Amino acid sequence: MTEKLKEIIKEEVMKLPKEMQEAMNALDWASITEEIGKKYLLNEGEINDLQAETLTVLIGLTDPDLYAIDIENEIGTTKEDAKKIVDEVSEKVFTPISNLWEENIKKNLKSKNSDAGQNLDFVLSGGDYSAFMEKRETPTTPPTLADIEANRQKINMPENNSKTI
């Protein structure tokens, strides 16, 4: 894998949600795709292309349904070899990362204190995440015009001066 590709992978993974970053970092998918590439007698450039195509699927830039076509076109393999590569990458990379991602999400959800009321608020809000924010026991009320005027007088005028602003 080239240094440039390593840097691109690092940058793109940092843009992902925390749970997905953890899932991708838990599995050495780049080495796995390299081994798969070697198994199908791909040269170093073709292996880099396989890793780049795999990355685009992992980070959501490419539709997984187009992965086989992209491999066939970018690497120049036959349809049969592309399908075999896709099947193996799916088994050894996509499925394990997907499972880890799901576990991470479930683990993080367990530590959240969401309740049925929050879920209902979220659904009824049309997906407004503010429904999950803490609600204050006593709502704050904005200051009245009289409060603002009184504060302004305290700040700008000495106490013995009765002139109003």
Residue pairs with C-beta under 8 A, 6 or more apart in sequence:
1 30
1 34
1 47
1 48
1 51
2 48
5 48
5 51
5 52
8 52
8 55
9 30
9 51
9 55
12 55
12 59
13 21
13 24
13 25
13 59
14 21
15 59
16 24
16 59
18 104
18 108
19 101
19 104
19 105
19 108
20 101
20 104
22 100
22 104
23 97
23 98
23 100
23 101
23 103
23 104
24 58
24 97
26 100
27 93
27 96
27 97
27 100
29 54
29 58
29 93
29 97
30 51
32 89
32 92
32 93
33 47
33 50
33 51
33 54
33 89
33 93
34 47
34 51
36 50
36 85
36 88
36 89
36 92
37 46
37 47
37 50
37 51
37 85
38 47
39 88
40 77
40 81
40 84
40 85
42 50
42 75
42 77
46 75
46 76
49 74
49 75
50 71
50 75
50 85
50 89
52 74
53 62
53 67
53 70
53 71
53 74
53 75
54 67
54 89
54 93
56 62
56 70
57 63
57 64
57 67
57 94
58 93
58 94
58 97
62 70
64 94
67 86
67 89
68 79
68 82
68 83
68 85
68 86
69 82
71 77
71 82
71 85
71 86
72 78
72 79
72 82
75 82
77 85
114 132
118 131
118 132
121 131
121 132
122 128
122 129
122 131
122 132
124 131
125 131
143 151
149 165
152 165
153 164
153 165
156 165
157 163
157 165
